[in-house]
Every structure is written in structure tokens, then in C-alpha cells.
Amino acid sequence: MKLEKIIYQKAFVIGAYLQEKVGVEISIDEQDDPDTVFKDAKALVEKWHIENNPHLSESLPEIQLREDKISEVDEELQKFMAALATFSTEEGATHFLSQSTFKLYRPARQFIENKFKK
């Protein structure tokens, strides 16, 4: 098989119902490594997109903050579920819930009260 060129294109979302298609076509020789040329083409397309749309990369920290918050809530939920599975008394579960930042305090408390009724 003989490769003569590498073509890489990617469509980037730049707004509501707006896309920007960026691409590159690179001719290669027999001594060129196709994998390296492909990686270079991909990096070049990404670089051009960021250079021409710097306002889009400014929102990345906000996205990271959201992801961090989601993982924080996930961790809290896992702690809650693990603690709930090990509690044998209503007092222990109530103490955990009062110390927790878990947002479903009332529904969880009602569940515990119903589950541990004497």
C-alpha cells in the first residue's frame, strides 16, 4: 500500500447551530512516517482552531469547575450510600445526614425514619 497524502478535517462547534470545519491535506514521501504526519496534521488543525477562536478557549476553566463540582457531588453521594448501607440505627444515619452537604436531606431522612421504625 502506498500513501501519497494525509487528509485531516474536524468540525468544531463555535456557537448555537454554528460549526467551523478546519482541515489540512499533507503530501507525504516514502521516508515520512504516516502516523507522525497524521498526528502533526491533527495538532495543526487544533492549533488553527484555537488561534482563530480564542474566545472559545476562555470558557474551559468554567467547564473544569463544573466537572470538579460534579465529581465532588459524586463523591458525597458515594459516601452517603456507603454510610447508609452500614448504619444499624437511626441515630447514626441522622448524624451522618446532619453533617453532610448532600442535597436530598429530607427525602433521605424520611427513608431512614421509615426503614428504622421500631
C-alpha positions in Angstrom: 0.0 0.0 0.0 1.3 3.4 -1.0 0.3 6.5 0.9 0.5 9.7 -1.0 -1.3 12.2 1.2 -2.9 12.5 4.6 -6.1 14.5 5.0 -7.5 15.5 8.4 -10.6 17.5 9.0 -12.6 18.3 12.1 -15.8 20.3 12.7 -15.8 22.5 15.7 -18.9 23.9 17.4 -18.4 27.6 17.6 -21.9 28.7 18.7 -25.6 27.7 18.6 -26.1 25.8 15.4 -22.7 27.0 14.1 -19.8 24.9 13.1 -16.4 25.7 11.7 -14.8 23.0 9.6 -11.0 23.1 9.7 -8.8 20.7 7.7 -5.4 20.1 6.2 -4.1 18.0 3.3 -0.4 16.9 3.6 1.5 15.2 0.8 3.9 12.6 2.1 7.1 10.9 0.8 8.1 7.3 1.3 10.5 8.3 4.1 7.7 10.1 6.1 6.1 8.1 9.0 2.3 8.2 8.3 1.4 8.1 12.0 3.7 11.1 12.8 2.3 13.0 9.8 -1.3 12.3 10.9 -0.6 13.4 14.5 1.1 16.6 13.1 -2.0 17.3 10.9 -4.3 16.8 13.8 -2.2 19.1 16.0 -2.1 21.8 13.3 -5.9 21.7 12.9 -6.4 22.1 16.6 -3.9 24.9 16.7 -5.6 26.8 13.9 -8.9 26.5 15.5 -7.7 27.8 18.9 -5.8 30.7 17.2 -8.9 31.8 15.2 -11.3 31.3 18.1 -9.5 32.4 21.3 -12.8 33.4 22.9 -13.9 29.7 22.9 -10.9 28.5 24.9 -11.6 31.1 27.7 -14.6 29.1 28.8 -12.5 26.0 29.6 -11.9 26.9 33.2 -15.6 27.2 33.8 -16.2 23.8 32.3 -13.4 22.3 34.5 -15.1 23.9 37.6 -18.4 22.2 36.6 -16.6 18.9 36.2 -15.0 19.3 39.6 -18.3 20.1 41.2 -19.9 17.0 39.6 -17.1 14.8 40.9 -17.5 16.4 44.4 -21.2 15.6 44.4 -20.5 12.1 43.2 -18.0 11.5 46.0 -20.5 12.8 48.5 -23.2 10.5 47.1 -20.9 7.5 47.3 -20.0 8.3 50.9 -23.7 8.7 51.7 -24.6 5.4 50.1 -21.8 3.5 51.8 -22.7 5.0 55.2 -26.4 4.3 54.7 -25.6 0.7 54.0 -23.7 0.3 57.2 -25.9 2.1 59.6 -27.9 -0.1 62.0 -29.6 2.7 64.0 -31.5 5.8 63.1 -29.2 7.9 65.2 -26.1 7.1 63.2 -27.9 7.8 59.9 -29.3 11.1 61.2 -25.9 12.2 62.4 -24.4 11.5 59.0 -27.1 13.4 57.2 -26.8 16.4 59.5 -23.0 16.5 58.8 -23.5 16.0 55.0 -23.8 18.6 52.3 -26.0 16.1 50.4 -28.9 18.0 48.9 -31.6 15.3 49.4 -31.5 15.5 53.2 -35.3 15.4 53.8 -36.1 12.5 51.4 -33.1 10.6 52.8 -34.2 11.3 56.4 -37.8 10.1 55.6 -36.4 7.0 54.0 -34.3 6.3 57.2 -37.2 7.0 59.5 -39.4 4.6 57.6 -36.7 2.0 57.3 -35.7 2.1 61.0 -39.1 2.4 62.6 -39.3 0.4 65.8 
